[in-house]
Amino acid sequence: MRTGTASIYVCGPTVQGVPHIGHVRGMLNYDVLRRWLVHNGQDVLLVRNVTDIEDKVLAKAADAGRPWWEWAATHERAFEDAFDGLGCLPASATPRAAGHVTEMVELIQRLIDAGHAYAADGDVYFAVDTFPDYGALSGQHPDQMQQGESAATGKRDHRDFTLWKAAKPGEPSWPTPWGRGRPGWHLECSAMATTYLGAEFDIHGGGSDLIFPHHENELAQSRAAGDAFARYWMHTSWVTMGGEKMSKSLGNVVAIPAMLQRVRAVELRYYLVTPHYRSRIEYTEEALEDAAVAYRRIESFLRRVVQRTGTVPAGRPSAEFGAALDDDLSTPTALAEVHNAVTKGNAALEGGSETEAREQAASVRAMTDVLGLDPLSAKWAAESTADTPIRQALVSLVDGMLEARSRARSEKDFGTADAIRDRLLKAGIAVEDTPDGPLWTVKDT
């Protein structure tokens, strides 16, 4: 551990298929955490692993008649594209499980030597009864736990979990002192986390569905081997659809490419980071559209200030915004503060106080930058101008007319303001006046 450095290990994707919004939601939460730590002067090491050796990956590849490594690599690229497309900062390292078998074998040997693991018929198991604190993370009693593994004759206790799986025909395998085989899922993360972040690191993150058995088993095997492991644990909740966790096995998934046909990437990011990371998101198209409209209010305000006063550099977040993120990363409260600043800024524009509007805009830029949502950042400004020349021209013309309308309203020339709105409406542009400024949309024909 280094002074001034925050170390974070996040359980990354099992690359069995294309990513959906349930997969990326957690990564966006950890991206906000990372940005907030960096904003506060921390250097951040964020390691996000890739699970490329796992039962589901092997099964999907076999069903498709493709090599497991090619299947995994193809979907790893899809996940990386999704993370990048939604504005996640690149991870410090993205280790693959298949590349760290040596470290996993060494960890198993340490556990056997310490009396916490045993080999049987080519498999190796962790002996749960040798670790008195087992169950502390998930708050469960060991006698009530089921590992969810298939029955094995070599197990001494049904609570024991697999560290190493004996080789099966057609599956990848590696040589070990206990025979050829492949690693168990829980073992992989313990080995990769400590390889890159050391025997003790700050934060271990993942989805709430990983608390048991995955994280419980990681913690047990790592501490049994003598590693202090994670100081804090952070778990993000699910995205649900129809009350059920979004998952490929249930068939209730919305893939990222399909989502981006409905809203822009930055609007999808806004939708996914707005709720508290420990709160479930029940996906509906209406909620997604509401989030997109809310984001456009922020975007519209900043564009108006730039058009009126010129370039607006990022300023400083408000104290209330900082207090919200310091309080268990409360993004709903933080975003409420963003919209409060937008409302104040629009009121200042309407009242002719450009200096106040610029101050509020500078604060909005700083706060949205921490959330990865700054409309004027290179990332999202490029997205907004990546449309056709016709679309770019339309945005420029409409924004110019709305700015003229706002000036007319501030001068109480309501006849001119109404005439501009009516002209836009005849052209198929609907204008809605909101506390956060005017919003416009192209009416469906």
N, C-alpha and C positions, 0 to 999 in steps of 0.2 A: 504494500500500500504506500502511495506517495502523498505527501502533504499537498493540499490544493487540488487533488485529483479524485474524482468520483468514479468508482468502478461499478459497472452494471452488466450483468449477464441476463439476456432475455432468451427464453425458449423460443426458437424460431420455427419456421414452417416444416412440417412433414411434407415433402414435395411429391405428393401422390397425384395431384391434379392441378387445375387452374385455380388461382386464388379467388375467394369471394369476400364480401365486406366483413364477414365475421373474422376472417383471417387478419385483415389489415387493421381492424379497429384497435386491437391491442398495440400494434406497432406504432400507430399514430399517438396513442397515449404516452408511450415511452419516448417518442420523439419530442413531445411537448415537455416532458420531464427533463430531457437532456437539454433542450433549448433554454429552459428556465435556469438550470444549473450553470450553463455557460454564461447566460446573461449576468449571473451573480458572481462571475469570476472563477468558476471551477473549470478545470480541464476535465473532460469526460472521456473515459474509455468505455465504449459500449460494444459488447460482443454479442452477436446474434447468430446462433448456430443454424446449420442446415441438417435436418434429419433425412439422410439419403439411404440409410440402411434400417429398414423397419418392415414389419409384416405387411402393412398396407401398400407400401411402395413396391415391394416384391410381387405382391398379388396383382396389383394393377398392371405392372409391366408384363407379367406373365400372361394375363388376360389379353393384352394388346399385342402379344407376340414380339415384344421389343426388349432389348437388353436392359437390365435394371438401371445400369449407370447412365444410359442414354435417356431413359424415361425420367430419371431423377434430375439430370442436368437440364433437360428441356423445361421442366416445371420449376426448377430453381430460377431459371431466367425469367419465367413468367412472374414469379413472386418479386424478384428484384425490380422488374419493370413496373409492377404495381406500386411497390414502396416508393420508388423514385418518382413515378407519375403523380403520386399524392403528396409529394413534398417532403418525404422523410430524408433527413440527413444520412449520408452513407455511414454504415456501421464501421467501427474501428477495425473489426475483423469479423468474417463470416465463415468460421471453420465448418467443414463437413465431417460428419461422423466417420465416414469411410477412410478419411485421412488421418485418424487418430486412434487406430486400433492398438498401436504399440503402447500408448499411454493408458489405454483401458486395461490391457493385459497386466501392466505394472500395478495398476490400482487393485485389480483382483488379487494379485499375489500379496500385496500388503494386507488385504482383508483376510486372506487365508492364514498368513503368518500370525496375524493378531487374534485368530480364533473366531472371526466373525463371518466366515464363509467356508463352504465345503464343496468338493467336487463329487459328482455322482453320474455315472454313465455318460460322460462327455459334457454334461451340463455343470454349471457352477451356480450355487444359490447363496443368497445372503441369509444368515440365521437370525431372524428377527428377535428371538428370545435372548440374544446376547447383547442387545442394545436397549437398556431400560427406558430411554426417552422416546422410543418409537410410538408415534401417534400424537406427539406434542404439537406438531405443526397443524395438523388437520383437526385436532381436538377430539379424536376418536379413541376408543379403547381397542387395543390390538386384537382382543378376542372377538370383536364384532366386525373385523375387516376381512375383505376378500380381495385378493390381488387381481382377479379378473384374468388369470392365466389358465391355460389348459392343464388338466391334471397330469402329474408326472410321477412315475414310480419312485424316482430317486429323492424326492423331497422328504425331509424329516418332519416338517411342520407345514400345514396348508398356508400359514401366514408368510412363509419364506418366499422371496421373489428372485427371479432369474437374473443373474449377472452375465452369464455366457450360455449360448445355445449351441448344442452339438450340431454338426453339419447335417444338412438334409440334401438329398439329390436335387440338383438343379439350382441350388441356392449358392450365393457367394460365401466363401469361407476363408479363414486365416488359420495358420498353424499356431498352437499354444501348447503349454505343458500338459493340458488336459484334453488334447485332441483338437482337430480342426472344428471350426464353428464360426459364429458371428456374435457380436455383442448384444446384450439386452438394452432396451430403450433407455431405462433409467441410468444405467452405467454411463452411457454416452455423454450426457450433460455434465455429470460430475467430473469426468476426465477433461472435457473441453473447457469448462469454466476455470478449473484450477490451472490448466496449462497456460491460459492466456491472462488470467487475473490473479493467480497466486492462491495459496492455501486459504486466505481470507480475503473477502472482497465486500463491497458495500451493499449492493442491492441485487437480488435475484427476482426477475419478473417473469410473468407468464399468465395464461388465462386461468380463471377461477376453477375451471374443470380439471386443471392439472394439480391442484392442491393434494389430492389423493387419487391414485397412488404415486404419481410421478414425483412430485416435489417431496412428499414424505419419504420416499425411498432414496432420492438424491441426498437429502439431509442425513438420513441414517447411515448410508454407506460412506459418505464423505467424512462425517465426524467419527465414525467407527474406525476409519483409516488414520485418524489423527489430524484431519484438516478442520479448522474452525468454520470454513465455508462462509455462507452468506450471513451478513449482520442483520439485514432487513429483507423482508419478503413483500412483494407488491403483486396483487392479482387483479386483472381486469375482467369485467363481466362479459356476458355473451351479447351477441346480436341474435334476436329471436324473430321468428316469423310464424304467426298463428300460435304463439305461446310456446313454441318448441325452439330449442337451440338450432341455429342455422348450421347444417352439416350436410356433407355429400351423401352420407348413408341414409339420411331422411329425405333427401331430394329437395329440400326447401332452401336452396341457395340462390343468391343473385351474384353472378360473376361480375368482376370489375369492368370488363369491356362492355357488358350490357348496361351497367350503371352509367357509364360515361356516354351512352347514347341519350341519356335523359338529362343529365346535369354536367356541368364542367367539373374537372377534377378538384378544383379548389372548393367548389360548393359541396362536393361529396366529403372532402376533408372536414369542412365546417360541420356538416351533419354528424360526422362520427366523433369529433372531439368535443362537441357541445355538452353532451351529458357527462356526469361524473364517471370516472373510469370504473367505479365499483357498481354503477347502475346498469341494468339491462336496457338495451335499445330494442324496442319492438318495431321492426321495420314495416313501414307503410309508404306507399308512393306519396300520400298527402303530407306526411311528416318530412319526407325528403324535399318536396317542393317548398314547404314552409321554410325549411332551412336555407334553401337556395335563395328565396326572396329576402330572408333576413341578411344573408351575406351581401346581396346586391345593394342593400341599404348602406352598408359600410363602404362598399366600392363606389357607389354613386356620390356619397358625401366627399370622399377624397378626390374624385375626379372634378367635382364642382370647385373645390378649394384650389386645385391646381390650375384649372381654367381661369379662375378669378385672380389668383395671386402669384402663380408661377410654381416652380418646384418646391415641394415640401419635404425637408429632411426628417428623418425619424427623431423624435424627442425622447422623453422618458415616460415609462408607465406610471400610472397614478399609484399612490400608496395603497388604495383599496384593491387595485388589481394585484399588486404584489402580495398583500395579505391573503387574498383569495388563493393564490397558487401555493403560498406557504402553508395553507390550511388543507393538507392532504390533496394538493393539486386540484382545487375546486374550480374546474373550467366553467361550469355554469355561472358562478358568481363573477368570475373574471370576464366572461363575455358580456354579462349584464353591465359591467363597468365600461366595456368598449362601446356598447350601444348608448349608454348614458352620455359618454363623451361625444358620440355622433349627434345625438339630439341637441346637446349644448352647442355644438359647432354649427349645425344647420340653423339654429335660432340666431346665432351670431351672424351668419351670412344673410339671413332674412332681415336682420336689424342693421345691416351695413357695417358691422364690426369685423373687418377682415383680419385684423390682428388677433382677436380672440379666436376666430375660426381657424387660423393657421396654428395657433397653440394647441387647440383641441385636435386638429388633424395630425400634428406631430406626435401627440400622445397616442392617438389611435394607431398610427404606424408602428410605434414602439411596441404597443400591446399586441397587435396582430402579428408582428414579427416573432414574438415569443411563442405564439400559437401556431406559427407557420402559415399564416393566413394574410399577410400584408399584400393588399391588391396592387401596390406599386412596386413590389419587389421584382427582381429580374425574372424569377420563376413564374409568377402569376401574370405579370405584365406581358411577358412573352406569350403566355397562353391566350390572353385576351386579344392579342393582335395577330394570332396565328390563323385567323379566319380568312375568307376570301377578300379580295380588295373591295368588293361590293359591301360586304358586311362591315369592313373597317370604315368605309365611307358613310354608311348608315349610322354607325355609332357616333362618328364625329358630327354629322349633321344634326342628329337628334339631341345630343348633349349640348350643342351650341344653341339650339332653339330653346331647350329647357333652361339654359343659363339666362337667355334673354327674357324668358318668362319670369324667372325668379327676380330679375332686376325690376321688371315691370311691377311685380307684386310688392316688392320692397318700397317702390315709389308710389304705391297705391293706384297704379294705372291698371285697374282690373279689366278694363275693356281690352287692352292689348294682351294681357295675360290670357284671358279667355279665348281670344282670337287665335293665339298660338296653339293652345290646347285643341281647339276645334280643327285647326289645320292639320295637326298631327293625327287626330282621330280619323279624319277623312282619308289620310294616307295609310290607315291601318295600324297606327301606333296609339295604344291606350296608355294614358298617364294616370298614375295614382299618387295623390298627395298623402304623405305619411309624416309622422313626427321626425323621421330621419331623412326627410327630403323627398323629392319626386322620384318615383320609379316608373320605368316604361317597359312595355312588352309589346311584341308584335302580335296582333289579334289573329286567332285562327280563322282561316277563310272557309 
